[in-house]
């Protein structure tokens, strides 16, 4: 029989043995766990090593990173600037970064701009610029394929140097993503890539040409050197151009729906054209034009605010074409058949034509100096003249056209008119023979206009109107009878023949000389008649007749060989 002490020792021994087993198991477990963890750490390290070796990204880790030197960096993955908030230079001023991944590559991730000297896409895949970026020297695509460099929405790519494609890609650049901007900012002349842009800035001082046709879906902002439009350029909406040095032969600058301005348009080569859209275009200075400026298809207004020089064609639409300052028109045609061409400044016409057809109006609000050339109306075209002519060009008025002299005191050139209206208070002085189908002194408003024919001939074939107006005749036999208004025979001397075969509304015999009613002529007046103190009224023959509805007052001299009827 075991003793109590022996039993206790046995139990104690078992307990120690169990404890040792438990410790050994824990040690084993911890050892293997440690080995597993070390293995996993090694595996992670290996994966990271592989990632660094084959992940192919260039990572710009912070705002303070400096990537210098003028060597070459080849990147098969992405260029990442996550967390970078300020501009960082990727390489020195003569360095090159090649994007040579065959899978899609991205430049960006952070809000800070990335600046490159030379950036090249050397493998066929899309290279997306998702941060603001600047290329100082050269941007190029050197391999064929689909779109290879694109600017993401809301990002700006600034190109200070050249842009090119040498890889045969049909569309190597994509610059039309919504709200993206491409800015050409070079100090030397830049040849802009021909493609569709969302928004295009031309801020560089060196000037700009075009490698192909350019379409801008959104705004154009041109604040830099002069632009040569040597391919077709379309600004679809709003635009601001600085100096356009030339629109080349056979090329066009087409403007859009919102309108905008051109500070200076130096020239358009013959067969080149500027086509305005439905928006209003302002051209501050037109220094020359040998081509075509037109709004006829889209009806946008065009305004020339400074002195303009034109040797080509300018055609308006329903929107007004305004020359706010002087115009020197050497050759070509300025015209409108549906809207108004307004001359606020004095036009000087050396050659060429200024014309309006049916629906068109020429509105001259300054003196016309026509040393040559032609002002022409066809169809129902209208011309308004508010000032005198310092020199008169050829005047050609056909169809059912209308000419209004609507200033105050002004000269009226000799011409053959269709519908001629003298409008406005003041004196219209005839410069020569005036022939008109219809003549209205005072116009539709019946203003108190004075037309002084002097010794010039007035010939009217159809309609005569002189309500509230006065017509002065000073020639020997140039008088015309008007049944409305006032007609005054006012030659200072000699004998004047009074036109008869009708009744004057008001007949005046003033100034001096002899006013004669010739043989076989009856003259009537619906009012009284006064013979002024220095005037002789002569009824020359037995069949000369005077009918006066009111009083006949003789303050001068009356010689009567015919019949005088006083009273109605």
C-alpha positions in Angstrom: 0.0 0.0 0.0 1.3 3.4 -1.0 1.7 5.9 1.6 0.1 9.3 1.4 3.5 10.9 0.9 4.2 8.6 -2.1 0.9 9.4 -3.7 1.6 13.1 -3.4 5.0 12.7 -4.9 3.5 10.8 -7.8 0.9 13.4 -8.4 3.5 16.1 -8.3 5.7 14.3 -10.8 2.8 14.0 -13.3 2.0 17.7 -12.9 5.6 18.6 -13.8 5.6 16.3 -16.7 2.4 17.9 -18.0 3.8 21.3 -17.6 6.9 20.4 -19.6 4.7 19.0 -22.4 2.7 22.2 -22.4 5.8 24.4 -22.6 7.2 22.3 -25.4 4.0 22.6 -27.4 4.0 26.4 -27.0 7.6 26.7 -27.9 7.0 24.6 -31.0 4.0 26.7 -32.0 5.8 30.0 -31.5 8.8 28.7 -33.4 6.7 27.7 -36.4 4.7 30.9 -36.2 7.8 32.9 -36.3 9.1 30.9 -39.2 5.8 31.5 -41.0 5.9 35.2 -40.3 9.5 35.5 -41.5 8.5 33.6 -44.6 5.6 35.9 -45.3 7.8 38.9 -44.7 10.3 37.5 -47.2 7.5 36.9 -49.6 6.2 40.5 -49.3 9.7 41.8 -49.7 10.1 39.7 -52.8 6.8 41.0 -54.1 7.8 44.6 -53.4 11.2 43.9 -55.1 9.4 42.5 -58.1 7.0 45.4 -58.0 10.0 47.8 -58.0 11.6 45.9 -60.7 8.5 45.3 -62.9 5.8 47.8 -61.6 7.5 50.3 -64.0 6.2 53.5 -62.3 8.1 56.7 -61.7 6.8 58.0 -58.4 7.3 61.6 -57.4 6.8 61.3 -53.7 6.6 64.9 -52.3 6.8 68.6 -53.1 10.5 68.7 -52.3 11.6 66.0 -54.8 14.3 67.1 -57.2 14.7 65.1 -60.4 17.7 66.7 -62.1 20.2 66.1 -64.7 19.9 66.0 -68.5 19.8 62.3 -69.1 17.0 60.1 -70.4 14.3 58.5 -68.2 12.4 55.6 -69.8 9.1 54.8 -68.1 7.0 51.7 -68.9 4.4 52.4 -66.2 2.9 55.6 -64.9 4.4 58.8 -63.7 2.7 59.3 -60.3 2.7 62.5 -58.3 0.0 61.5 -55.7 0.2 63.9 -52.8 2.3 66.5 -54.7 0.7 69.9 -54.6 3.3 72.2 -56.2 5.0 72.1 -59.6 7.9 69.6 -59.9 10.5 69.4 -62.6 11.0 65.9 -64.0 14.6 66.2 -65.3 16.8 69.1 -66.3 16.4 71.6 -69.0 17.8 69.2 -71.7 16.5 65.9 -70.3 14.2 63.5 -72.0 11.3 61.4 -70.6 10.2 58.5 -72.8 6.8 56.9 -72.2 7.6 53.5 -73.7 4.9 51.2 -72.2 2.8 49.2 -74.5 -0.1 49.4 -72.1 -2.0 52.6 -71.2 0.1 55.0 -69.2 -0.9 57.9 -66.9 0.9 61.1 -65.9 -0.6 62.5 -62.7 -2.5 61.6 -59.6 -1.7 64.7 -57.5 -2.7 68.4 -57.9 0.9 69.6 -58.5 2.0 70.3 -62.1 4.7 68.2 -63.7 7.2 70.0 -65.9 9.2 68.2 -68.6 11.9 69.4 -71.1 11.3 66.7 -73.8 8.4 64.3 -73.4 8.0 61.5 -76.0 5.5 58.7 -76.5 7.7 55.9 -77.9 5.3 52.9 -77.7 1.8 52.5 -79.0 -0.6 53.1 -76.2 -2.7 55.9 -74.7 -0.7 58.3 -72.5 -3.2 60.2 -70.3 -2.1 63.5 -68.7 -4.3 63.7 -65.6 -2.5 66.6 -64.0 -1.4 70.0 -65.3 1.8 69.6 -67.2 4.3 71.7 -69.1 6.6 70.6 -72.0 9.3 73.2 -72.4 11.2 71.9 -75.5 9.5 69.1 -77.4 6.4 66.9 -77.3 6.4 64.1 -79.7 4.9 60.7 -80.7 7.4 58.4 -82.3 5.4 55.2 -82.9 2.3 54.4 -84.8 -1.0 53.5 -83.2 -4.2 55.0 -81.9 -4.4 58.2 -79.8 -1.2 58.3 -77.8 -1.2 61.5 -75.8 -4.4 62.9 -74.4 -5.2 65.6 -71.9 -7.8 64.7 -69.3 -10.8 66.9 -68.5 -10.1 70.0 -66.4 -6.4 69.8 -67.0 -4.0 72.1 -68.9 -1.1 71.1 -71.1 1.3 73.9 -71.7 3.5 73.5 -74.7 6.4 76.0 -74.9 8.3 74.2 -77.6 7.5 72.0 -80.6 4.8 69.3 -81.0 5.3 66.6 -83.6 4.4 63.0 -84.6 6.9 60.8 -86.4 5.2 57.5 -85.9 2.5 57.5 -88.6 -0.4 57.6 -86.1 -3.5 59.0 -87.7 -4.6 60.7 -84.5 -1.6 60.9 -82.1 -3.1 63.6 -79.9 -6.5 64.0 -78.2 -7.1 67.5 -77.0 -10.9 67.6 -77.0 -11.8 66.2 -73.6 -14.3 68.4 -71.8 -12.9 71.5 -69.9 -9.3 70.5 -70.9 -7.0 73.3 -72.2 -3.9 73.3 -74.4 -1.8 76.4 -74.2 1.0 77.2 -76.7 3.3 79.5 -74.7 6.6 79.5 -76.6 8.9 82.4 -77.0 9.8 81.3 -80.6 7.3 80.7 -83.4 5.2 77.5 -82.8 3.5 75.3 -85.3 0.3 74.2 -83.5 -0.9 70.6 -84.0 -3.9 70.3 -86.3 -6.7 68.6 -84.4 -9.8 69.3 -82.4 -9.3 71.1 -79.1 -11.7 71.7 -76.3 -10.1 75.0 -75.4 -7.0 76.6 -77.0 -4.8 79.3 -75.6 -2.1 81.0 -77.6 0.0 82.9 -75.0 3.5 82.7 -76.4 5.2 85.8 -77.7 6.8 84.0 -80.7 3.7 83.7 -82.9 1.8 80.8 -84.4 1.3 78.7 -87.5 -0.7 75.6 -88.0 0.4 72.0 -88.9 -3.2 71.1 -90.0 -6.8 72.1 -89.6 -7.8 73.2 -86.1 -11.3 73.0 -84.6 -11.9 74.5 -81.1 -15.1 73.3 -79.5 -14.9 75.8 -76.7 -13.0 79.1 -76.2 -10.0 80.4 -78.0 -7.8 82.9 -76.1 -5.1 84.4 -78.2 -2.9 86.9 -76.2 0.5 86.2 -77.7 2.3 86.8 -81.0 0.7 87.0 -84.4 -1.2 84.0 -85.8 -0.9 82.9 -89.4 -4.0 80.9 -90.5 -2.3 78.6 -93.0 -4.8 75.8 -92.6 -8.5 75.9 -91.8 -9.3 77.2 -88.3 -12.7 76.9 -86.7 -13.6 78.7 -83.4 -16.9 77.1 -82.7 -18.1 79.3 -79.8 -16.4 82.3 -78.1 -13.0 83.6 -79.1 -10.5 86.4 -78.5 -7.8 86.8 -81.1 -4.9 89.2 -80.9 -3.1 89.9 -84.2 -3.9 87.7 -87.1 -1.1 88.4 -89.6 -2.7 86.6 -92.5 -5.3 84.1 -93.7 -3.6 82.2 -96.4 -4.9 81.6 -99.9 -7.6 79.0 -100.0 -7.8 78.8 -96.2 -10.6 79.9 -93.9 -11.0 81.3 -90.4 -14.6 80.3 -89.4 -16.1 81.8 -86.3 -19.0 80.5 -84.2 -22.1 81.2 -82.3 -21.1 83.2 -79.3 -18.9 85.9 -80.9 -15.7 87.6 -79.9 -13.0 89.9 -81.1 -9.9 90.2 -83.3 -7.5 93.0 -82.2 -5.8 93.3 -85.6 -6.5 91.5 -88.9 -3.5 92.4 -91.0 -4.4 90.7 -94.3 -6.4 88.0 -96.0 -4.8 86.6 -99.1 -6.9 86.4 -102.3 -9.1 83.3 -102.1 -8.6 83.2 -98.3 -11.7 84.0 -96.2 -13.0 84.9 -92.8 -16.5 83.5 -92.2 -18.4 85.0 -89.3 -21.0 82.9 -87.5 -24.1 84.0 -85.7 -22.2 85.7 -83.0 -21.1 89.3 -83.1 -17.5 89.8 -84.3 -15.5 92.9 -83.5 -12.4 93.7 -85.5 -10.5 96.6 -83.9 -8.1 97.2 -86.9 -8.4 95.9 -90.4 -5.1 96.9 -92.1 -5.7 95.1 -95.3 -8.0 92.5 -96.9 -7.4 91.0 -100.3 -9.8 88.0 -99.7 -13.3 87.7 -98.3 -14.9 88.6 -95.1 -18.5 87.4 -94.9 -21.4 87.0 -92.5 -24.0 86.3 -95.2 -24.6 82.6 -94.4 -24.7 83.0 -90.6 -25.9 86.6 -90.1 -23.6 87.6 -87.3 -22.8 91.3 -86.9 -19.3 92.6 -87.8 -17.9 95.8 -86.4 -14.7 97.5 -87.5 -13.9 99.9 -84.6 -10.7 101.6 -85.9 -9.6 102.8 -89.3 -10.0 100.0 -91.9 -8.3 99.3 -95.2 -10.0 97.0 -97.6 -8.9 95.5 -101.0 -11.3 92.6 -101.0 -14.9 91.6 -100.5 -16.9 92.2 -97.3 -20.4 90.7 -97.3 -22.9 91.3 -94.5 -25.8 89.2 -93.4 -28.9 90.3 -91.3 -26.5 91.4 -88.7 -25.2 95.0 -89.2 -21.7 95.5 -90.7 -20.4 98.7 -89.0 -17.4 100.8 -90.0 -17.2 102.9 -86.9 -14.1 104.8 -88.1 -12.8 105.7 -91.5 -12.7 103.2 -94.4 -10.2 103.2 -97.2 -11.8 101.0 -99.9 -9.4 100.4 -102.8 -10.9 97.4 -104.6 -13.4 94.6 -104.2 -17.0 94.8 -103.1 -18.6 95.7 -99.8 -22.2 94.6 -99.9 -25.4 93.3 -98.2 -28.6 92.0 -99.6 -30.3 91.2 -96.3 -29.0 93.7 -93.7 -27.3 97.0 -93.1 -23.8 98.2 -93.9 -23.3 101.2 -91.6 -20.6 103.9 -92.2 -20.2 105.9 -89.1 -16.8 107.2 -90.3 -16.0 108.7 -93.6 -15.5 106.1 -96.4 -12.9 106.9 -99.1 -13.6 104.9 -102.3 -10.8 104.7 -104.8 -12.1 101.7 -106.7 -14.4 98.8 -106.3 -18.0 98.8 -105.3 -20.2 99.4 -102.3 -23.6 97.9 -102.9 -26.9 96.7 -101.5 -29.6 94.5 -103.1 -33.1 93.6 -102.1 -33.4 93.7 -98.3 -30.0 95.5 -97.9 -29.3 99.0 -96.7 -26.2 101.2 -97.1 -26.2 103.8 -94.3 -23.7 106.6 -94.8 -23.5 108.8 -91.7 -20.3 110.6 -92.7 -19.0 112.4 -95.8 -18.3 110.2 -98.8 -15.0 110.7 -100.6 -15.5 108.8 -103.9 -12.4 109.5 -106.0 -13.3 106.4 -108.0 -15.4 103.2 -107.6 -19.2 102.8 -107.5 -22.0 103.0 -105.0 -24.7 100.7 -106.4 -28.3 99.6 -105.5 -30.1 96.7 -107.1 -33.6 95.3 -106.5 -35.2 97.1 -103.6 -31.9 98.1 -102.0 -31.7 101.3 -99.9 -29.0 103.9 -99.5 -29.1 106.7 -96.8 -26.8 109.7 -97.0 -26.5 112.0 -94.0 -23.6 114.2 -95.1 -22.2 115.9 -98.2 -19.9 114.3 -100.8 -16.4 115.5 -100.8 -16.0 113.7 -104.1 -18.6 111.7 -105.9 -18.1 108.1 -107.2 -20.2 106.5 -109.9 -23.7 106.2 -108.7 -25.8 103.3 -110.1 -29.3 103.0 -108.7 -31.5 100.3 -110.4 -34.5 98.1 -109.8 -37.0 99.6 -107.3 -34.2 101.0 -105.1 -34.6 104.0 -102.8 -32.1 106.7 -101.9 -32.7 108.9 -98.8 -30.8 112.1 -98.2 -31.6 112.2 -94.5 -29.1 114.7 -93.0 -29.5 118.4 -92.5 -27.8 120.7 -95.0 -26.1 118.5 -97.6 -25.3 118.2 -101.3 -27.2 115.9 -103.7 -25.1 114.5 -106.5 -26.2 114.3 -110.1 -27.6 110.8 -110.8 -30.5 108.8 -112.1 -32.6 107.7 -109.1 -35.6 105.4 -108.8 -37.1 106.5 -105.6 -35.5 109.7 -104.2 -36.5 111.1 -100.8 -35.2 114.4 -99.3 -35.6 113.9 -95.5 -34.7 116.1 -92.6 -34.8 119.8 -91.8 -32.2 121.6 -93.8 -31.3 122.5 -97.4 -30.5 119.8 -100.0 -28.4 121.4 -102.7 -28.3 119.8 -106.1 -24.9 119.3 -107.6 -26.1 118.5 -111.1 -29.0 117.1 -113.1 -31.3 114.9 -111.0 -33.6 112.4 -112.6 -36.0 110.3 -110.6 -38.9 108.0 -111.2 -40.5 109.1 -107.9 -39.4 112.2 -106.0 -40.6 113.1 -102.4 -39.3 116.3 -100.8 -39.9 115.7 -97.1 -40.2 111.9 -97.3 -42.9 109.9 -95.7 -42.7 112.1 -92.5 -43.4 115.2 -94.6 -40.6 117.2 -92.9 -40.0 120.8 -93.8 -37.2 120.1 -96.2 -35.8 122.6 -98.6 -34.4 121.4 -101.9 -32.4 124.0 -103.8 -32.1 123.0 -107.4 -30.3 126.2 -108.4 -29.9 126.1 -112.1 -29.8 122.3 -112.2 -32.4 120.2 -114.0 -35.0 118.1 -112.1 -36.7 115.4 -114.1 -39.5 113.3 -112.6 -41.2 110.6 -114.6 -43.9 109.3 -112.3 -44.6 110.6 -108.8 -44.1 114.0 -107.2 -44.6 114.9 -103.5 -43.7 118.1 -101.6 -46.0 118.3 -98.6 -44.6 120.7 -96.0 -41.5 121.1 -98.2 -40.0 123.9 -100.3 -38.3 123.6 -103.7 -36.2 126.4 -105.1 -35.6 126.9 -108.8 -33.0 129.4 -110.0 -32.6 128.4 -113.6 -34.1 129.9 -116.7 -36.4 127.0 -117.5 -35.7 124.3 -114.9 -38.9 124.7 -112.9 -41.3 121.8 -112.1 -44.9 122.2 -111.0 -45.8 120.6 -107.6 -49.4 120.5 -106.3 -48.2 120.2 -102.7 -45.8 122.3 -100.6 -44.1 125.4 -101.8 -42.3 126.2 -105.0 -40.2 129.3 -105.2 -38.8 130.8 -108.4 -35.8 132.7 -107.0 -33.4 133.6 -109.8 -31.7 136.9 -109.0 -31.8 138.1 -112.5 -32.8 137.3 -116.0 -36.0 135.6 -117.2 -37.4 132.5 -115.6 -40.1 130.4 -117.1 -42.8 129.3 -114.7 -43.8 125.7 -115.3 -47.5 125.4 -115.9 -50.4 123.2 -116.9 -51.5 122.7 -113.3 -52.1 124.3 -109.9 -49.4 125.0 -107.3 -50.2 124.7 -103.7 -48.1 127.7 -102.8 -46.2 129.7 -105.5 -43.5 132.2 -104.6 -41.8 134.7 -106.9 -38.8 136.2 -105.0 -35.4 137.8 -105.3 -35.4 139.5 -108.7 -35.6 139.2 -112.4 -38.6 138.4 -114.6 -40.9 135.4 -113.9 -42.7 134.6 -117.1 -45.8 132.6 -118.0 -45.1 131.7 -121.6 -47.6 131.3 -124.5 -50.1 128.4 -124.3 -49.5 128.0 -120.6 -51.9 128.2 -117.7 -50.5 128.6 -114.2 -52.7 128.2 -111.1 -52.1 128.7 -107.4 -54.4 127.4 -104.7 -53.3 130.2 -102.4 -52.6 133.9 -102.9 -49.7 135.2 -104.9 -47.3 138.0 -104.1 -45.0 139.6 -106.7 -42.0 140.8 -104.7 -40.7 144.3 -105.0 -37.8 143.5 -107.2 -39.7 141.0 -109.4 -41.5 141.4 -112.7 -44.4 139.0 -113.4 -44.8 138.7 -117.2 -47.8 137.0 -119.0 -46.0 136.9 -122.3 -48.8 136.0 -124.8 -52.5 136.3 -125.3 -52.9 132.6 -124.4 -50.9 133.0 -121.2 -53.1 132.6 -118.2 -52.8 133.0 -114.4 -55.4 131.7 -111.9 -55.1 132.9 -108.3 -57.4 131.4 -105.8 -56.5 134.0 -103.1 -55.2 137.6 -103.3 -52.9 138.7 -106.0 -50.5 141.2 -104.4 -48.1 143.2 -106.7 -45.2 144.8 -104.9 -43.0 144.8 -108.0 -44.1 144.8 -111.6 -46.8 143.1 -113.6 -46.8 142.8 -117.4 -49.9 141.1 -118.8 -50.6 140.2 -122.4 -52.9 137.3 -121.4 -55.6 136.6 -118.8 -55.5 136.8 -115.0 -58.2 135.3 -112.9 -58.2 136.4 -109.3 -60.4 134.5 -106.9 -61.7 131.0 -106.9 
